[in-house]
Amino acid sequence: MIRVLIADDDPLVRVGLSMVLGAGPDLQLVGEAADGAEAVELARRLRPDVVLMDIRMPRMDGLTATGEIRRAGPEPAVIVLTTFDTDEHLLGALRLGANGFLLKDIAPEAILDAVRRAAAGEPILAPAVLPRLITHAVGRPEQAGPGEGAARARAALDRLSEREREVAEAVATGSSNAEIGAELHMSVPTVKAYVSRLLEKLGCANRVQVAILVHESRQ
Protein backbone atom coordinates (compact mmCIF):
# COMPACT_ATOMS: atom_id res chain seq x y z
CA MET A 1 0.00 0.00 0.00
CA ILE A 2 1.12 3.52 -0.81
CA ARG A 3 0.55 5.72 2.24
CA VAL A 4 -0.57 9.27 1.44
CA LEU A 5 -0.85 12.45 3.54
CA ILE A 6 -2.95 15.41 2.34
CA ALA A 7 -2.03 18.96 3.38
CA ASP A 8 -4.51 21.68 2.35
CA ASP A 9 -6.32 24.38 4.33
CA ASP A 10 -9.49 24.01 2.23
CA PRO A 11 -11.69 21.25 3.70
CA LEU A 12 -13.49 20.79 0.38
CA VAL A 13 -10.18 20.12 -1.37
CA ARG A 14 -9.24 17.61 1.32
CA VAL A 15 -12.58 15.82 0.93
CA GLY A 16 -12.20 15.75 -2.85
CA LEU A 17 -8.66 14.39 -2.70
CA SER A 18 -9.62 11.77 -0.12
CA MET A 19 -12.41 10.56 -2.41
CA VAL A 20 -10.02 10.37 -5.35
CA LEU A 21 -7.44 8.43 -3.33
CA GLY A 22 -10.18 6.10 -2.11
CA ALA A 23 -10.63 4.90 -5.69
CA GLY A 24 -7.10 3.50 -5.70
CA PRO A 25 -7.01 0.02 -4.13
CA ASP A 26 -3.26 0.33 -3.66
CA LEU A 27 -3.48 3.74 -1.92
CA GLN A 28 -4.14 4.47 1.75
CA LEU A 29 -4.93 7.93 3.13
CA VAL A 30 -3.13 8.04 6.48
CA GLY A 31 -3.77 11.66 7.50
CA GLU A 32 -4.98 15.15 6.66
CA ALA A 33 -3.32 18.43 7.65
CA ALA A 34 -4.94 21.88 7.55
CA ASP A 35 -1.64 23.82 7.51
CA GLY A 36 2.06 23.38 6.94
CA ALA A 37 3.02 22.98 10.59
CA GLU A 38 0.54 20.14 11.00
CA ALA A 39 1.79 18.59 7.75
CA VAL A 40 5.36 18.50 9.08
CA GLU A 41 4.23 16.97 12.38
CA LEU A 42 2.09 14.32 10.69
CA ALA A 43 4.76 13.50 8.13
CA ARG A 44 7.22 12.80 10.94
CA ARG A 45 4.73 10.79 12.98
CA LEU A 46 2.85 8.87 10.27
CA ARG A 47 5.75 8.38 7.83
CA PRO A 48 3.71 8.51 4.59
CA ASP A 49 5.18 7.58 1.24
CA VAL A 50 3.71 10.64 -0.51
CA VAL A 51 2.56 14.07 0.70
CA LEU A 52 0.13 16.12 -1.41
CA MET A 53 1.13 19.63 -0.32
CA ASP A 54 -0.78 22.87 -0.92
CA ILE A 55 1.40 25.99 -1.08
CA ARG A 56 -0.76 28.70 0.47
CA MET A 57 -1.73 27.67 4.01
CA PRO A 58 -1.94 29.43 7.40
CA ARG A 59 0.64 29.15 10.22
CA MET A 60 3.23 27.57 7.92
CA ASP A 61 2.98 27.60 4.13
CA GLY A 62 3.73 24.63 1.91
CA LEU A 63 7.08 26.05 0.86
CA THR A 64 8.42 26.13 4.40
CA ALA A 65 6.79 22.79 5.22
CA THR A 66 8.45 21.15 2.22
CA GLY A 67 11.84 22.39 3.36
CA GLU A 68 11.23 21.13 6.91
CA ILE A 69 10.17 17.69 5.68
CA ARG A 70 13.10 17.45 3.28
CA ARG A 71 15.63 18.17 6.04
CA ALA A 72 14.90 14.68 7.37
CA GLY A 73 15.90 13.05 4.06
CA PRO A 74 14.59 12.21 0.59
CA GLU A 75 11.41 10.58 1.86
CA PRO A 76 8.49 11.07 1.72
CA ALA A 77 7.92 12.27 -1.82
CA VAL A 78 6.29 15.72 -1.80
CA ILE A 79 3.93 16.70 -4.60
CA VAL A 80 2.99 20.38 -4.61
CA LEU A 81 -0.66 21.15 -5.35
CA THR A 82 -0.93 24.33 -7.36
CA THR A 83 -3.24 26.55 -9.37
CA PHE A 84 0.03 27.72 -11.02
CA ASP A 85 -1.19 31.16 -12.02
CA THR A 86 -1.26 32.30 -8.39
CA ASP A 87 1.49 30.15 -6.89
CA GLU A 88 4.56 32.32 -7.40
CA HIS A 89 6.55 30.20 -4.94
CA LEU A 90 6.20 26.98 -6.92
CA LEU A 91 9.79 27.11 -8.18
CA GLY A 92 10.98 27.68 -4.63
CA ALA A 93 9.20 24.54 -3.49
CA LEU A 94 10.86 22.54 -6.26
CA ARG A 95 14.26 23.96 -5.34
CA LEU A 96 13.67 22.92 -1.73
CA GLY A 97 13.20 19.32 -2.80
CA ALA A 98 9.58 18.88 -3.83
CA ASN A 99 9.31 15.96 -6.24
CA GLY A 100 6.98 17.74 -8.61
CA PHE A 101 3.64 19.46 -8.93
CA LEU A 102 0.00 18.83 -9.82
CA LEU A 103 -2.66 21.23 -10.95
CA LYS A 104 -5.68 21.15 -8.67
CA ASP A 105 -8.05 20.81 -11.61
CA ILE A 106 -6.50 17.74 -13.25
CA ALA A 107 -8.43 14.51 -13.75
CA PRO A 108 -8.71 12.08 -10.80
CA GLU A 109 -6.94 9.37 -12.81
CA ALA A 110 -3.98 11.70 -13.30
CA ILE A 111 -3.75 12.27 -9.53
CA LEU A 112 -3.70 8.53 -8.86
CA ASP A 113 -1.03 8.04 -11.54
CA ALA A 114 1.07 10.88 -10.12
CA VAL A 115 0.94 9.50 -6.58
CA ARG A 116 2.02 6.07 -7.80
CA ARG A 117 4.84 7.54 -9.86
CA ALA A 118 6.04 9.67 -6.96
CA ALA A 119 6.04 6.66 -4.65
CA ALA A 120 8.16 4.83 -7.22
CA GLY A 121 10.69 7.65 -7.29
CA GLU A 122 9.50 9.36 -10.49
CA PRO A 123 9.45 13.17 -10.52
CA ILE A 124 6.03 14.61 -11.36
CA LEU A 125 6.33 17.28 -14.04
CA ALA A 126 3.17 17.67 -16.07
CA PRO A 127 4.15 18.09 -19.74
CA ALA A 128 1.14 20.36 -20.35
CA VAL A 129 2.27 22.79 -17.65
CA LEU A 130 6.06 22.55 -17.80
CA PRO A 131 6.45 25.06 -20.67
CA ARG A 132 4.58 27.72 -18.64
CA LEU A 133 6.70 26.93 -15.61
CA ILE A 134 9.89 27.27 -17.65
CA THR A 135 8.71 30.56 -19.18
CA HIS A 136 8.00 31.89 -15.69
CA ALA A 137 11.43 30.81 -14.44
CA VAL A 138 13.44 32.03 -17.42
CA GLY A 139 11.62 35.35 -17.50
CA ARG A 140 12.09 36.26 -13.84
CA PRO A 141 13.64 39.72 -13.33
CA GLU A 142 16.41 38.40 -11.09
CA GLN A 143 17.75 36.31 -13.94
CA ALA A 144 20.96 37.34 -15.66
CA GLY A 145 20.90 40.07 -18.27
CA PRO A 146 19.97 39.42 -21.90
CA GLY A 147 22.13 36.69 -23.38
CA GLU A 148 24.07 35.96 -20.20
CA GLY A 149 21.81 33.21 -18.93
CA ALA A 150 21.62 31.62 -22.38
CA ALA A 151 25.41 31.68 -22.74
CA ARG A 152 25.90 30.05 -19.34
CA ALA A 153 23.26 27.42 -20.11
CA ARG A 154 24.85 26.56 -23.46
CA ALA A 155 28.28 26.29 -21.82
CA ALA A 156 26.89 23.90 -19.21
CA LEU A 157 25.16 21.73 -21.79
CA ASP A 158 28.27 21.67 -23.98
CA ARG A 159 29.98 19.65 -21.24
CA LEU A 160 27.53 16.78 -21.85
CA SER A 161 28.05 13.84 -24.14
CA GLU A 162 25.72 13.48 -27.12
CA ARG A 163 23.65 10.84 -25.31
CA GLU A 164 23.48 12.91 -22.13
CA ARG A 165 22.29 15.88 -24.19
CA GLU A 166 19.52 13.73 -25.71
CA VAL A 167 18.36 12.72 -22.24
CA ALA A 168 18.48 16.36 -21.07
CA GLU A 169 16.34 17.42 -24.04
CA ALA A 170 13.83 14.69 -23.20
CA VAL A 171 13.76 15.72 -19.53
CA ALA A 172 12.94 19.27 -20.67
CA THR A 173 9.71 18.02 -22.24
CA GLY A 174 8.49 16.66 -18.89
CA SER A 175 8.71 13.04 -20.04
CA SER A 176 8.86 10.28 -17.44
CA ASN A 177 11.79 7.85 -17.27
CA ALA A 178 9.69 5.21 -19.01
CA GLU A 179 8.77 7.64 -21.81
CA ILE A 180 12.40 8.71 -22.23
CA GLY A 181 13.47 5.07 -22.35
CA ALA A 182 10.94 4.26 -25.06
CA GLU A 183 11.94 7.31 -27.10
CA LEU A 184 15.69 6.75 -26.83
CA HIS A 185 15.60 2.94 -26.75
CA MET A 186 17.05 2.68 -23.25
CA SER A 187 16.02 0.71 -20.19
CA VAL A 188 14.44 2.62 -17.30
CA PRO A 189 17.41 1.88 -14.97
CA THR A 190 19.74 3.28 -17.66
CA VAL A 191 17.61 6.42 -17.95
CA LYS A 192 17.73 6.84 -14.17
CA ALA A 193 21.52 6.55 -14.26
CA TYR A 194 21.73 9.19 -17.00
CA VAL A 195 19.42 11.56 -15.13
CA SER A 196 21.49 11.19 -11.95
CA ARG A 197 24.63 11.93 -13.98
CA LEU A 198 22.95 14.99 -15.52
CA LEU A 199 22.02 16.40 -12.13
CA GLU A 200 25.61 15.99 -10.94
CA LYS A 201 27.34 17.34 -14.05
CA LEU A 202 24.99 20.31 -14.41
CA GLY A 203 24.85 21.09 -10.69
CA CYS A 204 21.06 20.82 -10.69
CA ALA A 205 18.92 19.83 -7.72
CA ASN A 206 16.07 18.39 -9.76
CA ARG A 207 14.71 17.84 -13.27
CA VAL A 208 13.02 21.23 -13.34
CA GLN A 209 16.41 22.92 -13.16
CA VAL A 210 17.66 20.73 -16.01
CA ALA A 211 14.62 21.78 -18.06
CA ILE A 212 15.28 25.44 -17.27
CA LEU A 213 18.89 25.12 -18.50
CA VAL A 214 17.77 23.48 -21.73
CA HIS A 215 15.19 26.19 -22.38
CA GLU A 216 17.58 29.00 -21.43
CA SER A 217 20.13 27.64 -23.91
CA ARG A 218 17.62 28.26 -26.71
CA GLN A 219 17.14 31.96 -25.89
C-alpha positions as a printed Julia matrix, in Angstrom:
219×3 Matrix{Float64}:
   0.0    0.0     0.0
   1.12   3.52   -0.81
   0.55   5.72    2.24
  -0.57   9.27    1.44
  -0.85  12.45    3.54
  -2.95  15.41    2.34
  -2.03  18.96    3.38
  -4.51  21.68    2.35
  -6.32  24.38    4.33
  -9.49  24.01    2.23
 -11.69  21.25    3.7
 -13.49  20.79    0.38
 -10.18  20.12   -1.37
  -9.24  17.61    1.32
 -12.58  15.82    0.93
 -12.2   15.75   -2.85
  -8.66  14.39   -2.7
  -9.62  11.77   -0.12
 -12.41  10.56   -2.41
 -10.02  10.37   -5.35
  -7.44   8.43   -3.33
 -10.18   6.1    -2.11
 -10.63   4.9    -5.69
  -7.1    3.5    -5.7
  -7.01   0.02   -4.13
  -3.26   0.33   -3.66
  -3.48   3.74   -1.92
  -4.14   4.47    1.75
  -4.93   7.93    3.13
  -3.13   8.04    6.48
  -3.77  11.66    7.5
  -4.98  15.15    6.66
  -3.32  18.43    7.65
  -4.94  21.88    7.55
  -1.64  23.82    7.51
   2.06  23.38    6.94
   3.02  22.98   10.59
   0.54  20.14   11.0
   1.79  18.59    7.75
   5.36  18.5     9.08
   4.23  16.97   12.38
   2.09  14.32   10.69
   4.76  13.5     8.13
   7.22  12.8    10.94
   4.73  10.79   12.98
   2.85   8.87   10.27
   5.75   8.38    7.83
   3.71   8.51    4.59
   5.18   7.58    1.24
   3.71  10.64   -0.51
   2.56  14.07    0.7
   0.13  16.12   -1.41
   1.13  19.63   -0.32
  -0.78  22.87   -0.92
   1.4   25.99   -1.08
  -0.76  28.7     0.47
  -1.73  27.67    4.01
  -1.94  29.43    7.4
   0.64  29.15   10.22
   3.23  27.57    7.92
   2.98  27.6     4.13
   3.73  24.63    1.91
   7.08  26.05    0.86
   8.42  26.13    4.4
   6.79  22.79    5.22
   8.45  21.15    2.22
  11.84  22.39    3.36
  11.23  21.13    6.91
  10.17  17.69    5.68
  13.1   17.45    3.28
  15.63  18.17    6.04
  14.9   14.68    7.37
  15.9   13.05    4.06
  14.59  12.21    0.59
  11.41  10.58    1.86
   8.49  11.07    1.72
   7.92  12.27   -1.82
   6.29  15.72   -1.8
   3.93  16.7    -4.6
   2.99  20.38   -4.61
  -0.66  21.15   -5.35
  -0.93  24.33   -7.36
  -3.24  26.55   -9.37
   0.03  27.72  -11.02
  -1.19  31.16  -12.02
  -1.26  32.3    -8.39
   1.49  30.15   -6.89
   4.56  32.32   -7.4
   6.55  30.2    -4.94
   6.2   26.98   -6.92
   9.79  27.11   -8.18
  10.98  27.68   -4.63
   9.2   24.54   -3.49
  10.86  22.54   -6.26
  14.26  23.96   -5.34
  13.67  22.92   -1.73
  13.2   19.32   -2.8
   9.58  18.88   -3.83
   9.31  15.96   -6.24
   6.98  17.74   -8.61
   3.64  19.46   -8.93
   0.0   18.83   -9.82
  -2.66  21.23  -10.95
  -5.68  21.15   -8.67
  -8.05  20.81  -11.61
  -6.5   17.74  -13.25
  -8.43  14.51  -13.75
  -8.71  12.08  -10.8
  -6.94   9.37  -12.81
  -3.98  11.7   -13.3
  -3.75  12.27   -9.53
  -3.7    8.53   -8.86
  -1.03   8.04  -11.54
   1.07  10.88  -10.12
   0.94   9.5    -6.58
   2.02   6.07   -7.8
   4.84   7.54   -9.86
   6.04   9.67   -6.96
   6.04   6.66   -4.65
   8.16   4.83   -7.22
  10.69   7.65   -7.29
   9.5    9.36  -10.49
   9.45  13.17  -10.52
   6.03  14.61  -11.36
   6.33  17.28  -14.04
   3.17  17.67  -16.07
   4.15  18.09  -19.74
   1.14  20.36  -20.35
   2.27  22.79  -17.65
   6.06  22.55  -17.8
   6.45  25.06  -20.67
   4.58  27.72  -18.64
   6.7   26.93  -15.61
   9.89  27.27  -17.65
   8.71  30.56  -19.18
   8.0   31.89  -15.69
  11.43  30.81  -14.44
  13.44  32.03  -17.42
  11.62  35.35  -17.5
  12.09  36.26  -13.84
  13.64  39.72  -13.33
  16.41  38.4   -11.09
  17.75  36.31  -13.94
  20.96  37.34  -15.66
  20.9   40.07  -18.27
  19.97  39.42  -21.9
  22.13  36.69  -23.38
  24.07  35.96  -20.2
  21.81  33.21  -18.93
  21.62  31.62  -22.38
  25.41  31.68  -22.74
  25.9   30.05  -19.34
  23.26  27.42  -20.11
  24.85  26.56  -23.46
  28.28  26.29  -21.82
  26.89  23.9   -19.21
  25.16  21.73  -21.79
  28.27  21.67  -23.98
  29.98  19.65  -21.24
  27.53  16.78  -21.85
  28.05  13.84  -24.14
  25.72  13.48  -27.12
  23.65  10.84  -25.31
  23.48  12.91  -22.13
  22.29  15.88  -24.19
  19.52  13.73  -25.71
  18.36  12.72  -22.24
  18.48  16.36  -21.07
  16.34  17.42  -24.04
  13.83  14.69  -23.2
  13.76  15.72  -19.53
  12.94  19.27  -20.67
   9.71  18.02  -22.24
   8.49  16.66  -18.89
   8.71  13.04  -20.04
   8.86  10.28  -17.44
  11.79   7.85  -17.27
   9.69   5.21  -19.01
   8.77   7.64  -21.81
  12.4    8.71  -22.23
  13.47   5.07  -22.35
  10.94   4.26  -25.06
  11.94   7.31  -27.1
  15.69   6.75  -26.83
  15.6    2.94  -26.75
  17.05   2.68  -23.25
  16.02   0.71  -20.19
  14.44   2.62  -17.3
  17.41   1.88  -14.97
  19.74   3.28  -17.66
  17.61   6.42  -17.95
  17.73   6.84  -14.17
  21.52   6.55  -14.26
  21.73   9.19  -17.0
  19.42  11.56  -15.13
  21.49  11.19  -11.95
  24.63  11.93  -13.98
  22.95  14.99  -15.52
  22.02  16.4   -12.13
  25.61  15.99  -10.94
  27.34  17.34  -14.05
  24.99  20.31  -14.41
  24.85  21.09  -10.69
  21.06  20.82  -10.69
  18.92  19.83   -7.72
  16.07  18.39   -9.76
  14.71  17.84  -13.27
  13.02  21.23  -13.34
  16.41  22.92  -13.16
  17.66  20.73  -16.01
  14.62  21.78  -18.06
  15.28  25.44  -17.27
  18.89  25.12  -18.5
  17.77  23.48  -21.73
  15.19  26.19  -22.38
  17.58  29.0   -21.43
  20.13  27.64  -23.91
  17.62  28.26  -26.71
  17.14  31.96  -25.89
